[in-house]
């Protein structure tokens, strides 16, 4: 029923030389922010940008000759897809991947670039999974499960073995949870070798299927939900992974969409690394005080992947700047006569703020003969924004935050 430590050790030997030994780097800034000694396990540096290669490759290397000959099929929101496609191509095997229709363009393009046939089907992973199982039967293909498979779990567990070697005196490891393959494998590796180390899972609060199942004492299926963490957007955990989580995981916490977005921005701006929503979830939990009892402890945060669409990054950065008060929008009421815009711009320039966008309207004003400016400003933060607005008010302008 349970994957063993011996199976994980064997998986490590099997995939050695084909999987990057990702660093586990200490972060002084995150340590100061959280109160514990934070280390980042950078699985976003894998060839396909995520940890999924480990389990996928281990499963492919264990296939029989007949299973390989039939060709492979998998369902994935992106990372498992790329892992199967890449290693199937490297091993000379054909692969079909079924992905949700809303999968980020980059993940679809990368999967096709590795030589796989991509089928876009359904609005969620679970709908794609159902279609993949149908095609498995129809076309007599070999299905490669993204998480509920002993060989896949064992492959993901190799991260746990690496962590225990890379971090002397490790106290806890924080892992994103979707279907549960990653946290199951790491849980076995860590708990069987160092039982005192805490294993903590992190789910998005809009789709916490594993937490709901643990609390109910049985597998629970949730309604689909849109989330920035598409890599862990799973309505129902696996049967095997559910049992592993009950046995090996100490705690599961949840994070909001805004918390995930702020973690992505933090990682880009401060840690100089790119993480997708699922990969940033452990950092979100750390930043927003979701992890208790770890003060002064050594805590590894698994950044499971970095495959995020650049358009999503742009939106995350913009929202983050707004949240931090570095991007503000103000309304300025002024007389509708020549030179007023230049005067307002001069005052803003005096206070060293930058005008990003200007919208000028006469129709939506309180008095005839007035006009209204809606300005988007780049500032150093909330205090600087207030300084700019105060400067405008001192010159007689009526100013409001939009």
C-alpha positions in Angstrom: 0.0 0.0 0.0 2.7 2.5 1.0 5.8 3.4 -1.0 8.9 2.3 0.9 12.2 4.1 1.6 13.9 1.4 -0.4 11.8 2.1 -3.5 12.6 5.8 -3.2 16.3 5.0 -2.9 16.1 2.7 -5.9 14.3 5.5 -7.9 17.1 7.9 -7.1 19.7 5.5 -8.5 17.5 4.9 -11.5 17.0 8.5 -12.5 20.5 9.7 -11.5 22.3 11.5 -14.3 19.0 12.5 -16.0 17.6 14.8 -13.3 19.2 18.0 -12.0 20.3 17.9 -8.4 18.5 21.2 -7.5 20.1 23.4 -4.9 18.6 24.2 -1.5 19.6 27.7 -1.0 19.3 29.7 2.3 17.4 33.0 2.1 18.5 35.6 4.7 15.7 38.0 3.7 12.9 35.4 4.0 14.5 34.2 7.3 14.2 37.7 8.7 10.7 38.0 7.4 9.5 34.7 8.9 11.5 34.2 12.0 12.8 30.8 11.0 15.8 29.8 8.9 14.3 29.5 5.5 15.8 27.5 2.6 14.5 27.3 -0.9 14.6 23.9 -2.7 14.7 25.2 -6.3 12.9 22.5 -8.4 12.0 25.3 -10.8 15.5 24.8 -12.2 14.7 21.3 -13.6 15.0 20.9 -17.4 11.2 21.2 -17.9 10.9 23.7 -15.1 9.3 21.5 -12.4 9.9 18.5 -10.1 7.5 16.3 -12.1 10.4 14.9 -14.1 11.4 12.7 -11.2 8.3 10.7 -10.9 7.6 10.6 -14.7 11.0 9.3 -15.5 11.0 6.7 -12.8 7.7 5.4 -14.1 8.9 5.4 -17.7 12.0 3.4 -16.8 9.9 0.8 -15.1 7.6 0.2 -18.1 7.6 -3.2 -19.8 8.5 -3.4 -23.5 4.9 -4.0 -24.4 3.8 -0.9 -22.4 6.4 1.2 -24.2 5.4 -0.1 -27.6 1.7 0.9 -27.2 2.6 4.6 -26.6 2.0 6.7 -23.6 -0.9 9.0 -22.5 -1.1 11.4 -19.6 -3.4 14.1 -18.2 -1.9 17.2 -16.8 -2.3 20.9 -16.2 1.2 21.4 -17.6 4.2 20.1 -15.5 3.5 16.4 -15.7 2.7 16.9 -19.4 6.1 18.4 -20.1 7.9 15.8 -18.0 6.3 12.9 -19.8 6.7 14.5 -23.2 10.4 15.4 -22.6 11.5 12.0 -21.2 9.3 10.0 -23.7 11.0 11.9 -26.5 14.4 11.3 -25.0 13.6 7.5 -24.7 12.1 7.3 -28.2 8.5 6.8 -27.0 5.4 8.4 -28.5 3.2 10.4 -26.1 -0.2 11.9 -26.0 -1.0 14.5 -23.4 -4.5 15.7 -22.5 -4.5 19.2 -21.0 -7.3 21.6 -19.8 -8.4 24.1 -22.4 -7.3 27.0 -20.1 -3.7 25.6 -19.6 -1.2 28.5 -20.0 0.0 28.8 -23.5 3.7 28.4 -22.5 3.0 25.0 -21.0 1.1 23.8 -24.1 3.8 25.1 -26.4 6.6 23.5 -24.4 4.8 20.1 -24.3 4.4 20.1 -28.1 8.0 21.2 -28.5 9.1 18.0 -26.8 7.3 16.0 -29.5 4.0 15.1 -27.8 0.6 15.1 -29.3 -1.5 17.6 -27.2 -5.2 17.3 -26.8 -6.9 20.2 -25.2 -10.1 19.1 -23.4 -12.2 20.2 -20.5 -12.2 23.2 -18.1 -10.2 21.4 -15.3 -7.6 18.7 -14.7 -10.3 16.3 -13.7 -12.1 16.6 -17.0 -8.8 16.2 -18.9 -8.1 13.1 -16.8 -11.5 11.6 -17.7 -10.8 12.2 -21.4 -7.3 10.7 -21.1 -8.7 7.5 -19.6 -11.2 7.3 -22.4 -8.4 7.7 -25.0 -6.3 5.1 -23.1 -9.0 2.5 -23.7 -9.9 3.6 -27.2 -6.3 3.7 -28.6 -4.9 1.0 -26.3 -2.3 3.4 -24.8 -0.3 3.2 -21.6 -1.5 5.7 -19.0 1.0 7.6 -16.8 -0.7 8.9 -13.8 0.5 12.3 -12.5 0.4 11.5 -8.8 -1.5 8.3 -7.7 1.1 5.8 -8.8 3.8 4.1 -6.6 6.6 4.7 -9.1 5.7 8.3 -9.5 5.4 8.8 -5.7 8.8 7.2 -5.3 10.4 9.4 -7.9 9.1 12.5 -6.2 10.3 11.2 -2.9 13.9 11.6 -4.1 13.6 15.3 -3.2 13.2 14.2 0.4 16.4 12.3 0.4 18.3 15.2 -1.2 16.9 17.6 1.4 18.1 15.5 4.3 21.6 15.5 2.8 21.6 19.1 1.8 20.3 20.6 5.1 22.0 19.4 8.3 19.6 19.5 11.2 16.5 20.1 9.0 13.4 20.7 11.2 10.6 21.0 8.7 9.8 20.8 5.0 6.9 22.7 3.4 5.4 21.2 0.2 2.7 22.3 -2.2 -0.2 19.8 -2.4 -2.5 19.1 -5.3 -3.1 15.4 -6.0 -0.6 14.6 -3.3 2.2 12.8 -5.1 5.0 15.2 -4.2 4.1 15.5 -0.5 3.5 11.7 -0.3 7.0 10.9 -1.7 8.7 13.5 0.4 6.8 12.4 3.5 7.9 8.8 3.2 11.6 9.8 2.5 11.7 12.3 5.4 9.6 10.5 8.0 11.2 7.1 7.5 14.7 8.5 7.7 14.2 11.4 10.1 10.9 11.0 12.0 11.3 14.2 14.0 11.2 16.4 10.8 7.8 18.0 10.3 6.2 17.6 6.9 3.7 20.4 6.1 1.5 20.6 3.0 0.1 23.8 1.4 -3.0 24.0 -0.7 -4.8 26.9 -2.3 -7.9 27.8 -0.2 -10.1 27.8 -3.2 -9.5 24.1 -3.9 -8.2 22.4 -0.7 -9.3 18.8 -1.7 -6.6 17.0 0.3 -7.3 19.0 3.5 -11.1 18.5 3.1 -10.5 14.7 2.6 -8.3 14.5 5.7 -10.8 16.4 7.8 -13.7 14.2 6.5 -11.7 11.0 7.0 -12.5 9.9 3.4 -11.9 11.1 -0.1 -13.8 14.3 -1.0 -14.5 15.7 -4.4 -14.8 19.5 -4.5 -16.2 21.7 -7.2 -13.8 23.1 -9.8 -12.4 26.5 -9.1 -10.1 28.9 -11.0 -6.8 29.5 -9.2 -3.4 31.1 -9.9 -2.0 27.8 -8.6 -3.2 25.7 -11.6 -0.5 23.1 -10.9 -2.3 22.1 -7.6 -5.9 22.6 -8.8 -7.2 19.1 -8.2 -10.8 18.4 -7.2 -10.1 15.0 -5.7 -6.8 13.6 -4.4 -5.6 10.1 -5.2 -6.4 7.1 -3.2 -2.8 6.1 -2.6 -1.7 9.7 -1.9 -4.6 10.2 0.6 -3.4 7.2 2.6 0.2 8.5 2.5 -0.8 12.0 3.6 -2.7 10.6 6.6 0.3 8.6 7.7 3.2 10.9 6.9 2.1 14.6 6.7 1.8 16.5 10.0 -0.3 19.4 8.9 -1.9 21.0 5.8 -2.4 24.8 5.6 -4.1 26.9 2.9 -3.2 30.2 1.2 -5.3 32.7 -0.7 -4.9 33.9 -4.3 -3.6 37.2 -3.1 -1.1 35.6 -0.9 0.2 33.4 -3.7 0.4 36.4 -6.0 2.5 38.3 -3.4 4.8 35.3 -3.0 5.4 35.1 -6.8 6.2 38.9 -6.8 8.5 38.5 -3.7 10.4 35.6 -5.3 11.0 37.6 -8.6 11.9 40.9 -6.9 13.8 39.7 -3.9 15.0 36.2 -4.5 15.6 36.6 -8.3 13.8 33.4 -9.1 10.6 32.6 -11.0 7.9 30.4 -9.5 4.5 29.5 -10.7 1.5 29.7 -8.4 1.8 26.2 -7.1 5.6 26.6 -6.6 5.1 29.8 -4.7 2.5 28.3 -2.3 5.0 27.3 0.4 6.6 30.8 0.3 3.1 32.3 0.6 2.4 30.2 3.7 5.7 31.3 5.2 5.3 35.0 4.4 1.7 35.2 5.7 2.3 33.5 9.0 0.5 30.2 8.2 3.3 28.1 9.7 3.4 27.9 13.5 5.9 26.6 16.0 8.9 27.0 13.6 10.7 30.0 15.1 14.5 29.6 14.9 14.1 26.2 13.1 15.6 25.1 9.7 12.7 25.0 7.2 13.0 23.9 3.6 10.4 25.4 1.2 9.9 23.3 -2.0 9.5 25.6 -5.0 8.0 22.9 -7.1 8.0 24.6 -10.5 8.5 27.8 -12.4 6.3 27.4 -15.5 4.2 30.5 -15.3 2.9 32.4 -18.3 4.6 35.8 -18.8 1.1 37.5 -19.1 0.3 36.1 -15.7 3.6 37.4 -14.3 2.7 40.9 -15.7 -0.7 40.8 -14.0 0.9 39.6 -10.8 3.5 42.3 -10.8 0.8 45.0 -11.5 -1.4 43.8 -8.7 1.5 43.5 -6.3 2.6 47.0 -7.0 -1.0 48.2 -6.3 -1.1 46.2 -3.1 2.3 47.7 -2.0 1.2 51.2 -2.8 3.8 51.6 -5.5 1.2 51.9 -8.2 -1.7 54.3 -7.4 -4.6 55.8 -9.2 -5.9 59.3 -8.3 -8.7 61.6 -9.5 -7.9 65.3 -9.8 -10.7 67.9 -10.3 -9.6 71.0 -12.1 -10.8 73.9 -14.3 -11.3 73.1 -18.0 -8.8 75.6 -19.4 -5.4 75.5 -21.1 -2.3 74.7 -19.0 -4.0 72.9 -16.2 -2.6 69.5 -17.1 0.9 70.9 -17.3 0.5 72.5 -13.8 -0.6 69.2 -12.3 2.2 67.3 -14.1 4.7 69.8 -12.8 3.6 69.3 -9.2 3.8 65.5 -9.5 7.3 65.8 -11.0 8.4 68.0 -8.2 7.5 65.2 -5.8 9.5 62.7 -7.9 6.5 60.5 -8.9 6.1 59.1 -12.4 2.9 59.4 -14.4 2.1 56.0 -16.1 -1.3 56.7 -17.5 -3.6 59.7 -18.0 -7.4 59.7 -18.6 -9.0 63.1 -19.2 -12.8 63.5 -19.1 -15.3 66.3 -19.1 -18.6 64.3 -19.0 -18.2 62.8 -15.5 -17.7 65.9 -13.4 -19.7 67.5 -10.7 -19.8 71.0 -12.2 -20.1 72.4 -15.7 -16.8 73.8 -16.8 -14.7 71.4 -14.8 -12.7 68.5 -16.0 -11.4 65.4 -14.3 -8.0 63.8 -14.6 -7.6 60.1 -13.7 -3.9 59.5 -13.2 -2.0 56.3 -12.6 1.2 57.0 -10.8 4.3 55.1 -10.0 5.5 55.9 -6.5 8.0 54.6 -3.9 5.1 53.4 -1.6 2.1 54.6 0.3 3.9 57.4 2.1 5.2 58.8 -1.2 1.7 58.6 -2.7 0.3 60.6 0.2 3.0 63.2 -0.2 2.1 63.7 -3.9 -1.6 64.1 -3.1 -0.8 66.5 -0.3 1.3 68.6 -2.6 -1.6 68.8 -5.1 -4.1 69.7 -2.4 -1.8 72.4 -1.1 -2.0 74.0 -4.6 -5.8 74.0 -4.4 -6.7 70.8 -6.3 -9.3 68.4 -5.1 -7.7 65.0 -5.1 -9.2 61.5 -4.3 -7.9 58.0 -4.5 -9.7 56.1 -7.3 
